[in-house]
Amino acid sequence: MRVRSITTLTMALLLVLPLTRGHAVLTIEITEGVEGALPIAVVPFAWDGQTVPPQDIAQIISDDLARSGQFGPLARSDLLATPQSGADVRYANWKASGVDHLVIGRLRAMGPGAFVVQFQLFDVFKETQLVGYSFPATAEQLRQVAHSISDIIYEKITGTPGAFNTRIAYVSALVNAENQRRYVLQVSDADGHNPKTVLSSEHPLMSPSWSPDGNRLAYVSFEKRNPAIYVQTIKTAQREKISASRGINGAPVWSPDGTRLALTLSHKGSPDIFVLNIGTRRLQQITRSRAIETEPAWMPDGRSLVFTSDRSGAPQLYQQSLDGGRARRLTFEGKYNASATVSADGARVAMVHGDKGRYRIAVLDRDTGALRVVTDGTLDESPSFAPNGSMIIYATHGTGRGVLGAVSVDGRMKQRFSLAEGDVREPVWSPFSR
């Protein structure tokens, strides 16, 4: 078997966060698929152990690839064989079934709680192995190993990094038997599994934002009745109050280099955009207007911000350099465009687009200026790009309560994330693991 071993890199990817276990897994439903997805077969992994395997690695990989919208994995009932090594692969049979690529693997028990996961990816029509790896893992790390394998497969075939081994942060709200509402800031894997509680409060929590290294979250808390911005280290739960000035303290978002926060403050009057240097606490005012200026989003170079302003009479998106000068209006189509998020390459801006009483997610191509509406809800909000720019997660409504949606940037692939009970809002996708 031709496989390569990943040791230091693997362990960096597979750190398990010592957080409080969350309430429930987010359940994902694919509500609209993509015609013409690449056919791929993911064969159940061979198992070298005495009991039932602790995770179905192949199923996790298959689910990941299906959720991307780029791949159409064969159902297990349609698999014509279950090869366990490269020598077992009969390319002619897989060609006849119309499969472009084939994934096989093995999960081997190495001792109490210790495993090795091996996989191989084959190009069926070229009759060659494209890639193969071997991963050491504990039982708790097996899902993350599966996501890492999905990332490798996705990138090898599409040329774009996969975003399966990433996380999402979100706020869930539950009402107890005494009709008291509790807000919980949670972090889970990108597929909704392994939810962990970062903070639980009787008061609203809003606007979570990931630091570029994925180690901290900034958020707004109303625990002292007035809004304040906190930064919390996820692994240790240590947190620090960053801003609690008079009036609004809202919409914190990390700069690409992780040294600053852009935020909305109103202590000087109307809400304006400011940038706070976290180390020196120096505060730089970016906008100065009698209009409402809010919801900043960084451009990837860290030199300018996109934000929402009603200076034209209705909410629209503008871009402002940190060095000053006039703000440049970005959106003109429709009477409402707000809540910007910028893709990691800066090529696209997603937003909430209002038209005829409906609020949906739209994507602006910055090169062409073309605006594409990609969701079909009536009250969609809080968009956040996946770190590879392929998907957007957002908040919406379903069956009378708050749920999350995810949509491909072209609008063809749609998913819904929901909890068994309660609302879930304010999603934000993590950066790539470092």
Helices and strands as residue ranges (DSSP letters): E 4-5, H 8-13, E 20-21, E 27-32, E 38-42, E 46-48, H 57-68, E 71-73, G 76-78, G 86-88, H 91-96, E 101-111, E 114-123, E 128-138, G 139-141, H 142-158, E 167-175, E 181-189, E 196-201, E 205-210, E 216-221, E 228-233, E 239-243, E 249-254, E 260-265, E 272-277, E 283-285, E 293-298, E 304-309, E 316-321, E 328-329, E 336-342, E 348-355, E 358-365, E 371-373, E 381-385, E 391-398, E 401-408, E 414-418, E 423-429
